[in-house]
Amino acid sequence: MAYFLFFVLVAVVLGLIGATADGLGHLLIIGIVVLVADVAVAAVWLSRRARRRPVR
């Protein structure tokens, strides 16, 4: 969970720098890619975790 929050924070910071700084639009793109990858990894992690619960 700590990695998820860290990478979300990194994505937000890169996005803010990329959106505000002139000529650093590539940082905005990198921030968006990091955020999407992080959400995808978290979704896979949660779906694998949900399968381990016993059916009652």
mmJSON file of the N, C-alpha and C atoms, coordinates in Angstrom:
{"data_MODEL":{"atom_site":{
"group_PDB":["ATOM","ATOM","ATOM","ATOM","ATOM","ATOM","ATOM","ATOM","ATOM","ATOM","ATOM","ATOM","ATOM","ATOM","ATOM","ATOM","ATOM","ATOM","ATOM","ATOM","ATOM","ATOM","ATOM","ATOM","ATOM","ATOM","ATOM","ATOM","ATOM","ATOM","ATOM","ATOM","ATOM","ATOM","ATOM","ATOM","ATOM","ATOM","ATOM","ATOM","ATOM","ATOM","ATOM","ATOM","ATOM","ATOM","ATOM","ATOM","ATOM","ATOM","ATOM","ATOM","ATOM","ATOM","ATOM","ATOM","ATOM","ATOM","ATOM","ATOM","ATOM","ATOM","ATOM","ATOM","ATOM","ATOM","ATOM","ATOM","ATOM","ATOM","ATOM","ATOM","ATOM","ATOM","ATOM","ATOM","ATOM","ATOM","ATOM","ATOM","ATOM","ATOM","ATOM","ATOM","ATOM","ATOM","ATOM","ATOM","ATOM","ATOM","ATOM","ATOM","ATOM","ATOM","ATOM","ATOM","ATOM","ATOM","ATOM","ATOM","ATOM","ATOM","ATOM","ATOM","ATOM","ATOM","ATOM","ATOM","ATOM","ATOM","ATOM","ATOM","ATOM","ATOM","ATOM","ATOM","ATOM","ATOM","ATOM","ATOM","ATOM","ATOM","ATOM","ATOM","ATOM","ATOM","ATOM","ATOM","ATOM","ATOM","ATOM","ATOM","ATOM","ATOM","ATOM","ATOM","ATOM","ATOM","ATOM","ATOM","ATOM","ATOM","ATOM","ATOM","ATOM","ATOM","ATOM","ATOM","ATOM","ATOM","ATOM","ATOM","ATOM","ATOM","ATOM","ATOM","ATOM","ATOM","ATOM","ATOM","ATOM","ATOM","ATOM","ATOM","ATOM","ATOM","ATOM","ATOM"],
"id":[1,2,3,4,5,6,7,8,9,10,11,12,13,14,15,16,17,18,19,20,21,22,23,24,25,26,27,28,29,30,31,32,33,34,35,36,37,38,39,40,41,42,43,44,45,46,47,48,49,50,51,52,53,54,55,56,57,58,59,60,61,62,63,64,65,66,67,68,69,70,71,72,73,74,75,76,77,78,79,80,81,82,83,84,85,86,87,88,89,90,91,92,93,94,95,96,97,98,99,100,101,102,103,104,105,106,107,108,109,110,111,112,113,114,115,116,117,118,119,120,121,122,123,124,125,126,127,128,129,130,131,132,133,134,135,136,137,138,139,140,141,142,143,144,145,146,147,148,149,150,151,152,153,154,155,156,157,158,159,160,161,162,163,164,165,166,167,168],
"type_symbol":["N","C","C","N","C","C","N","C","C","N","C","C","N","C","C","N","C","C","N","C","C","N","C","C","N","C","C","N","C","C","N","C","C","N","C","C","N","C","C","N","C","C","N","C","C","N","C","C","N","C","C","N","C","C","N","C","C","N","C","C","N","C","C","N","C","C","N","C","C","N","C","C","N","C","C","N","C","C","N","C","C","N","C","C","N","C","C","N","C","C","N","C","C","N","C","C","N","C","C","N","C","C","N","C","C","N","C","C","N","C","C","N","C","C","N","C","C","N","C","C","N","C","C","N","C","C","N","C","C","N","C","C","N","C","C","N","C","C","N","C","C","N","C","C","N","C","C","N","C","C","N","C","C","N","C","C","N","C","C","N","C","C","N","C","C","N","C","C"],
"label_atom_id":["N","CA","C","N","CA","C","N","CA","C","N","CA","C","N","CA","C","N","CA","C","N","CA","C","N","CA","C","N","CA","C","N","CA","C","N","CA","C","N","CA","C","N","CA","C","N","CA","C","N","CA","C","N","CA","C","N","CA","C","N","CA","C","N","CA","C","N","CA","C","N","CA","C","N","CA","C","N","CA","C","N","CA","C","N","CA","C","N","CA","C","N","CA","C","N","CA","C","N","CA","C","N","CA","C","N","CA","C","N","CA","C","N","CA","C","N","CA","C","N","CA","C","N","CA","C","N","CA","C","N","CA","C","N","CA","C","N","CA","C","N","CA","C","N","CA","C","N","CA","C","N","CA","C","N","CA","C","N","CA","C","N","CA","C","N","CA","C","N","CA","C","N","CA","C","N","CA","C","N","CA","C","N","CA","C","N","CA","C","N","CA","C","N","CA","C"],
"label_alt_id":[null,null,null,null,null,null,null,null,null,null,null,null,null,null,null,null,null,null,null,null,null,null,null,null,null,null,null,null,null,null,null,null,null,null,null,null,null,null,null,null,null,null,null,null,null,null,null,null,null,null,null,null,null,null,null,null,null,null,null,null,null,null,null,null,null,null,null,null,null,null,null,null,null,null,null,null,null,null,null,null,null,null,null,null,null,null,null,null,null,null,null,null,null,null,null,null,null,null,null,null,null,null,null,null,null,null,null,null,null,null,null,null,null,null,null,null,null,null,null,null,null,null,null,null,null,null,null,null,null,null,null,null,null,null,null,null,null,null,null,null,null,null,null,null,null,null,null,null,null,null,null,null,null,null,null,null,null,null,null,null,null,null,null,null,null,null,null,null],
"label_comp_id":["MET","MET","MET","ALA","ALA","ALA","TYR","TYR","TYR","PHE","PHE","PHE","LEU","LEU","LEU","PHE","PHE","PHE","PHE","PHE","PHE","VAL","VAL","VAL","LEU","LEU","LEU","VAL","VAL","VAL","ALA","ALA","ALA","VAL","VAL","VAL","VAL","VAL","VAL","LEU","LEU","LEU","GLY","GLY","GLY","LEU","LEU","LEU","ILE","ILE","ILE","GLY","GLY","GLY","ALA","ALA","ALA","THR","THR","THR","ALA","ALA","ALA","ASP","ASP","ASP","GLY","GLY","GLY","LEU","LEU","LEU","GLY","GLY","GLY","HIS","HIS","HIS","LEU","LEU","LEU","LEU","LEU","LEU","ILE","ILE","ILE","ILE","ILE","ILE","GLY","GLY","GLY","ILE","ILE","ILE","VAL","VAL","VAL","VAL","VAL","VAL","LEU","LEU","LEU","VAL","VAL","VAL","ALA","ALA","ALA","ASP","ASP","ASP","VAL","VAL","VAL","ALA","ALA","ALA","VAL","VAL","VAL","ALA","ALA","ALA","ALA","ALA","ALA","VAL","VAL","VAL","TRP","TRP","TRP","LEU","LEU","LEU","SER","SER","SER","ARG","ARG","ARG","ARG","ARG","ARG","ALA","ALA","ALA","ARG","ARG","ARG","ARG","ARG","ARG","ARG","ARG","ARG","PRO","PRO","PRO","VAL","VAL","VAL","ARG","ARG","ARG"],
"label_asym_id":["A","A","A","A","A","A","A","A","A","A","A","A","A","A","A","A","A","A","A","A","A","A","A","A","A","A","A","A","A","A","A","A","A","A","A","A","A","A","A","A","A","A","A","A","A","A","A","A","A","A","A","A","A","A","A","A","A","A","A","A","A","A","A","A","A","A","A","A","A","A","A","A","A","A","A","A","A","A","A","A","A","A","A","A","A","A","A","A","A","A","A","A","A","A","A","A","A","A","A","A","A","A","A","A","A","A","A","A","A","A","A","A","A","A","A","A","A","A","A","A","A","A","A","A","A","A","A","A","A","A","A","A","A","A","A","A","A","A","A","A","A","A","A","A","A","A","A","A","A","A","A","A","A","A","A","A","A","A","A","A","A","A","A","A","A","A","A","A"],
"label_entity_id":["1","1","1","1","1","1","1","1","1","1","1","1","1","1","1","1","1","1","1","1","1","1","1","1","1","1","1","1","1","1","1","1","1","1","1","1","1","1","1","1","1","1","1","1","1","1","1","1","1","1","1","1","1","1","1","1","1","1","1","1","1","1","1","1","1","1","1","1","1","1","1","1","1","1","1","1","1","1","1","1","1","1","1","1","1","1","1","1","1","1","1","1","1","1","1","1","1","1","1","1","1","1","1","1","1","1","1","1","1","1","1","1","1","1","1","1","1","1","1","1","1","1","1","1","1","1","1","1","1","1","1","1","1","1","1","1","1","1","1","1","1","1","1","1","1","1","1","1","1","1","1","1","1","1","1","1","1","1","1","1","1","1","1","1","1","1","1","1"],
"label_seq_id":[1,1,1,2,2,2,3,3,3,4,4,4,5,5,5,6,6,6,7,7,7,8,8,8,9,9,9,10,10,10,11,11,11,12,12,12,13,13,13,14,14,14,15,15,15,16,16,16,17,17,17,18,18,18,19,19,19,20,20,20,21,21,21,22,22,22,23,23,23,24,24,24,25,25,25,26,26,26,27,27,27,28,28,28,29,29,29,30,30,30,31,31,31,32,32,32,33,33,33,34,34,34,35,35,35,36,36,36,37,37,37,38,38,38,39,39,39,40,40,40,41,41,41,42,42,42,43,43,43,44,44,44,45,45,45,46,46,46,47,47,47,48,48,48,49,49,49,50,50,50,51,51,51,52,52,52,53,53,53,54,54,54,55,55,55,56,56,56],
"pdbx_PDB_ins_code":[null,null,null,null,null,null,null,null,null,null,null,null,null,null,null,null,null,null,null,null,null,null,null,null,null,null,null,null,null,null,null,null,null,null,null,null,null,null,null,null,null,null,null,null,null,null,null,null,null,null,null,null,null,null,null,null,null,null,null,null,null,null,null,null,null,null,null,null,null,null,null,null,null,null,null,null,null,null,null,null,null,null,null,null,null,null,null,null,null,null,null,null,null,null,null,null,null,null,null,null,null,null,null,null,null,null,null,null,null,null,null,null,null,null,null,null,null,null,null,null,null,null,null,null,null,null,null,null,null,null,null,null,null,null,null,null,null,null,null,null,null,null,null,null,null,null,null,null,null,null,null,null,null,null,null,null,null,null,null,null,null,null,null,null,null,null,null,null],
"Cartn_x":[0.819,0.0,0.87,1.989,2.875,3.452,3.762,4.269,3.219,1.972,0.878,0.774,0.772,0.657,1.877,3.057,4.267,4.219,3.816,3.776,2.655,1.562,0.526,1.074,1.806,2.407,3.421,4.242,5.209,4.494,3.423,2.672,2.07,1.545,0.957,2.024,3.161,4.239,4.752,4.983,5.437,4.391,3.138,2.068,2.005,2.148,2.12,3.308,4.481,5.664,5.526,5.05,4.895,3.843,2.794,1.727,2.102,2.919,3.215,4.511,5.502,6.801,6.753,7.317,7.334,8.352,7.92,8.813,9.006,8.276,8.407,7.113,6.474,5.223,5.423,6.636,6.897,6.773,7.023,6.838,5.366,4.493,3.054,2.678,3.197,2.914,3.464,4.678,5.275,4.451,3.983,3.145,1.851,1.233,-0.004,0.262,1.364,1.709,1.982,2.693,2.977,1.679,0.771,-0.501,-1.329,-1.422,-2.2,-1.584,-0.263,0.405,0.191,0.247,0.069,-1.351,-2.333,-3.718,-3.936,-3.327,-3.465,-2.834,-1.652,-0.995,-1.813,-2.365,-3.189,-4.458,-5.056,-6.258,-5.942,-4.815,-4.412,-4.126,-3.456,-3.131,-4.403,-5.362,-6.603,-7.436,-7.426,-8.207,-7.603,-6.293,-5.658,-5.913,-5.932,-6.159,-7.595,-8.534,-9.936,-10.232,-9.475,-9.718,-9.327,-8.501,-8.017,-9.015,-10.069,-11.039,-11.888,-12.123,-12.953,-14.423,-15.103,-16.531,-17.31,-18.262,-19.057,-20.47],
"Cartn_y":[-1.189,0.0,1.263,1.18,2.343,2.645,1.591,1.807,2.469,2.041,2.627,4.129,4.495,5.911,6.709,6.106,6.776,7.062,6.065,6.267,7.211,7.251,8.245,9.641,9.796,11.089,11.498,10.555,10.844,11.264,10.58,10.92,12.318,12.664,13.995,15.079,14.852,15.845,16.019,14.914,15.015,15.71,15.4,16.055,17.543,17.949,19.381,20.121,19.528,20.165,20.241,19.148,19.128,20.096,20.311,21.21,22.679,22.985,24.387,24.885,24.025,24.466,24.497,25.521,25.67,24.709,23.928,23.007,21.676,21.409,20.136,19.324,19.386,18.642,17.141,16.688,15.248,14.726,15.576,15.143,14.895,15.678,15.455,14.091,13.764,12.465,11.33,11.486,10.463,10.304,11.407,11.339,10.588,10.82,10.121,8.628,8.29,6.877,6.186,6.84,6.257,6.047,7.006,6.878,5.721,5.618,4.536,3.178,3.082,1.813,1.44,2.411,2.147,1.675,2.293,1.878,0.47,0.153,-1.182,-2.241,-1.954,-2.907,-3.082,-2.013,-2.111,-2.921,-2.76,-3.526,-5.017,-5.354,-6.761,-7.318,-6.545,-6.993,-7.245,-6.339,-6.507,-7.668,-7.895,-9.006,-10.348,-10.437,-11.68,-11.91,-10.845,-10.961,-11.396,-10.943,-11.262,-12.745,-13.403,-14.81,-15.747,-15.331,-16.207,-16.375,-15.607,-15.696,-16.955,-17.68,-18.885,-18.519,-19.352,-19.152,-19.712,-18.935,-19.398,-19.668],
"Cartn_z":[0.0,0.0,0.0,0.665,0.707,-0.67,-1.434,-2.791,-3.667,-3.515,-4.289,-4.012,-2.752,-2.396,-2.839,-2.754,-3.197,-4.698,-5.48,-6.924,-7.349,-6.615,-6.892,-6.624,-5.536,-5.221,-6.288,-6.738,-7.8,-9.073,-9.425,-10.632,-10.537,-9.372,-9.197,-9.296,-8.671,-8.716,-10.141,-10.842,-12.232,-13.1,-12.867,-13.624,-13.374,-12.112,-11.793,-12.405,-12.307,-12.895,-14.406,-15.014,-16.461,-16.966,-16.178,-16.603,-16.42,-15.434,-15.139,-15.763,-15.882,-16.411,-17.939,-18.502,-19.949,-20.559,-21.532,-22.219,-21.529,-20.459,-19.76,-19.831,-20.966,-21.161,-21.102,-21.399,-21.33,-19.901,-18.91,-17.52,-17.215,-17.823,-17.658,-18.22,-19.388,-20.004,-19.131,-18.634,-17.771,-16.494,-15.927,-14.732,-14.976,-16.121,-16.46,-16.648,-17.315,-17.522,-16.19,-15.293,-13.97,-13.198,-13.257,-12.549,-13.103,-14.418,-15.029,-14.707,-14.784,-14.463,-13.004,-12.123,-10.702,-10.403,-11.011,-10.802,-11.359,-12.504,-13.085,-12.176,-11.65,-10.749,-9.473,-8.942,-7.736,-8.006,-9.173,-9.513,-9.62,-10.231,-10.329,-8.944,-8.117,-6.771,-5.952,-6.061,-5.305,-5.838,-7.149,-7.693,-7.291,-7.231,-6.779,-5.294,-4.544,-3.11,-2.825,-3.632,-3.407,-3.67,-4.532,-4.861,-3.724,-2.819,-1.758,-0.616,-0.597,0.474,0.298,1.377,1.253,1.042,0.291,0.038,1.202,1.7,2.853,2.44],
"occupancy":[1.0,1.0,1.0,1.0,1.0,1.0,1.0,1.0,1.0,1.0,1.0,1.0,1.0,1.0,1.0,1.0,1.0,1.0,1.0,1.0,1.0,1.0,1.0,1.0,1.0,1.0,1.0,1.0,1.0,1.0,1.0,1.0,1.0,1.0,1.0,1.0,1.0,1.0,1.0,1.0,1.0,1.0,1.0,1.0,1.0,1.0,1.0,1.0,1.0,1.0,1.0,1.0,1.0,1.0,1.0,1.0,1.0,1.0,1.0,1.0,1.0,1.0,1.0,1.0,1.0,1.0,1.0,1.0,1.0,1.0,1.0,1.0,1.0,1.0,1.0,1.0,1.0,1.0,1.0,1.0,1.0,1.0,1.0,1.0,1.0,1.0,1.0,1.0,1.0,1.0,1.0,1.0,1.0,1.0,1.0,1.0,1.0,1.0,1.0,1.0,1.0,1.0,1.0,1.0,1.0,1.0,1.0,1.0,1.0,1.0,1.0,1.0,1.0,1.0,1.0,1.0,1.0,1.0,1.0,1.0,1.0,1.0,1.0,1.0,1.0,1.0,1.0,1.0,1.0,1.0,1.0,1.0,1.0,1.0,1.0,1.0,1.0,1.0,1.0,1.0,1.0,1.0,1.0,1.0,1.0,1.0,1.0,1.0,1.0,1.0,1.0,1.0,1.0,1.0,1.0,1.0,1.0,1.0,1.0,1.0,1.0,1.0,1.0,1.0,1.0,1.0,1.0,1.0],
"B_iso_or_equiv":[0.0,0.0,0.0,0.0,0.0,0.0,0.0,0.0,0.0,0.0,0.0,0.0,0.0,0.0,0.0,0.0,0.0,0.0,0.0,0.0,0.0,0.0,0.0,0.0,0.0,0.0,0.0,0.0,0.0,0.0,0.0,0.0,0.0,0.0,0.0,0.0,0.0,0.0,0.0,0.0,0.0,0.0,0.0,0.0,0.0,0.0,0.0,0.0,0.0,0.0,0.0,0.0,0.0,0.0,0.0,0.0,0.0,0.0,0.0,0.0,0.0,0.0,0.0,0.0,0.0,0.0,0.0,0.0,0.0,0.0,0.0,0.0,0.0,0.0,0.0,0.0,0.0,0.0,0.0,0.0,0.0,0.0,0.0,0.0,0.0,0.0,0.0,0.0,0.0,0.0,0.0,0.0,0.0,0.0,0.0,0.0,0.0,0.0,0.0,0.0,0.0,0.0,0.0,0.0,0.0,0.0,0.0,0.0,0.0,0.0,0.0,0.0,0.0,0.0,0.0,0.0,0.0,0.0,0.0,0.0,0.0,0.0,0.0,0.0,0.0,0.0,0.0,0.0,0.0,0.0,0.0,0.0,0.0,0.0,0.0,0.0,0.0,0.0,0.0,0.0,0.0,0.0,0.0,0.0,0.0,0.0,0.0,0.0,0.0,0.0,0.0,0.0,0.0,0.0,0.0,0.0,0.0,0.0,0.0,0.0,0.0,0.0,0.0,0.0,0.0,0.0,0.0,0.0],
"pdbx_formal_charge":[null,null,null,null,null,null,null,null,null,null,null,null,null,null,null,null,null,null,null,null,null,null,null,null,null,null,null,null,null,null,null,null,null,null,null,null,null,null,null,null,null,null,null,null,null,null,null,null,null,null,null,null,null,null,null,null,null,null,null,null,null,null,null,null,null,null,null,null,null,null,null,null,null,null,null,null,null,null,null,null,null,null,null,null,null,null,null,null,null,null,null,null,null,null,null,null,null,null,null,null,null,null,null,null,null,null,null,null,null,null,null,null,null,null,null,null,null,null,null,null,null,null,null,null,null,null,null,null,null,null,null,null,null,null,null,null,null,null,null,null,null,null,null,null,null,null,null,null,null,null,null,null,null,null,null,null,null,null,null,null,null,null,null,null,null,null,null,null],
"auth_seq_id":[1,1,1,2,2,2,3,3,3,4,4,4,5,5,5,6,6,6,7,7,7,8,8,8,9,9,9,10,10,10,11,11,11,12,12,12,13,13,13,14,14,14,15,15,15,16,16,16,17,17,17,18,18,18,19,19,19,20,20,20,21,21,21,22,22,22,23,23,23,24,24,24,25,25,25,26,26,26,27,27,27,28,28,28,29,29,29,30,30,30,31,31,31,32,32,32,33,33,33,34,34,34,35,35,35,36,36,36,37,37,37,38,38,38,39,39,39,40,40,40,41,41,41,42,42,42,43,43,43,44,44,44,45,45,45,46,46,46,47,47,47,48,48,48,49,49,49,50,50,50,51,51,51,52,52,52,53,53,53,54,54,54,55,55,55,56,56,56],
"auth_comp_id":["MET","MET","MET","ALA","ALA","ALA","TYR","TYR","TYR","PHE","PHE","PHE","LEU","LEU","LEU","PHE","PHE","PHE","PHE","PHE","PHE","VAL","VAL","VAL","LEU","LEU","LEU","VAL","VAL","VAL","ALA","ALA","ALA","VAL","VAL","VAL","VAL","VAL","VAL","LEU","LEU","LEU","GLY","GLY","GLY","LEU","LEU","LEU","ILE","ILE","ILE","GLY","GLY","GLY","ALA","ALA","ALA","THR","THR","THR","ALA","ALA","ALA","ASP","ASP","ASP","GLY","GLY","GLY","LEU","LEU","LEU","GLY","GLY","GLY","HIS","HIS","HIS","LEU","LEU","LEU","LEU","LEU","LEU","ILE","ILE","ILE","ILE","ILE","ILE","GLY","GLY","GLY","ILE","ILE","ILE","VAL","VAL","VAL","VAL","VAL","VAL","LEU","LEU","LEU","VAL","VAL","VAL","ALA","ALA","ALA","ASP","ASP","ASP","VAL","VAL","VAL","ALA","ALA","ALA","VAL","VAL","VAL","ALA","ALA","ALA","ALA","ALA","ALA","VAL","VAL","VAL","TRP","TRP","TRP","LEU","LEU","LEU","SER","SER","SER","ARG","ARG","ARG","ARG","ARG","ARG","ALA","ALA","ALA","ARG","ARG","ARG","ARG","ARG","ARG","ARG","ARG","ARG","PRO","PRO","PRO","VAL","VAL","VAL","ARG","ARG","ARG"],
"auth_asym_id":["A","A","A","A","A","A","A","A","A","A","A","A","A","A","A","A","A","A","A","A","A","A","A","A","A","A","A","A","A","A","A","A","A","A","A","A","A","A","A","A","A","A","A","A","A","A","A","A","A","A","A","A","A","A","A","A","A","A","A","A","A","A","A","A","A","A","A","A","A","A","A","A","A","A","A","A","A","A","A","A","A","A","A","A","A","A","A","A","A","A","A","A","A","A","A","A","A","A","A","A","A","A","A","A","A","A","A","A","A","A","A","A","A","A","A","A","A","A","A","A","A","A","A","A","A","A","A","A","A","A","A","A","A","A","A","A","A","A","A","A","A","A","A","A","A","A","A","A","A","A","A","A","A","A","A","A","A","A","A","A","A","A","A","A","A","A","A","A"],
"auth_atom_id":["N","CA","C","N","CA","C","N","CA","C","N","CA","C","N","CA","C","N","CA","C","N","CA","C","N","CA","C","N","CA","C","N","CA","C","N","CA","C","N","CA","C","N","CA","C","N","CA","C","N","CA","C","N","CA","C","N","CA","C","N","CA","C","N","CA","C","N","CA","C","N","CA","C","N","CA","C","N","CA","C","N","CA","C","N","CA","C","N","CA","C","N","CA","C","N","CA","C","N","CA","C","N","CA","C","N","CA","C","N","CA","C","N","CA","C","N","CA","C","N","CA","C","N","CA","C","N","CA","C","N","CA","C","N","CA","C","N","CA","C","N","CA","C","N","CA","C","N","CA","C","N","CA","C","N","CA","C","N","CA","C","N","CA","C","N","CA","C","N","CA","C","N","CA","C","N","CA","C","N","CA","C","N","CA","C","N","CA","C","N","CA","C","N","CA","C"],
"pdbx_PDB_model_num":[1,1,1,1,1,1,1,1,1,1,1,1,1,1,1,1,1,1,1,1,1,1,1,1,1,1,1,1,1,1,1,1,1,1,1,1,1,1,1,1,1,1,1,1,1,1,1,1,1,1,1,1,1,1,1,1,1,1,1,1,1,1,1,1,1,1,1,1,1,1,1,1,1,1,1,1,1,1,1,1,1,1,1,1,1,1,1,1,1,1,1,1,1,1,1,1,1,1,1,1,1,1,1,1,1,1,1,1,1,1,1,1,1,1,1,1,1,1,1,1,1,1,1,1,1,1,1,1,1,1,1,1,1,1,1,1,1,1,1,1,1,1,1,1,1,1,1,1,1,1,1,1,1,1,1,1,1,1,1,1,1,1,1,1,1,1,1,1]
}}}
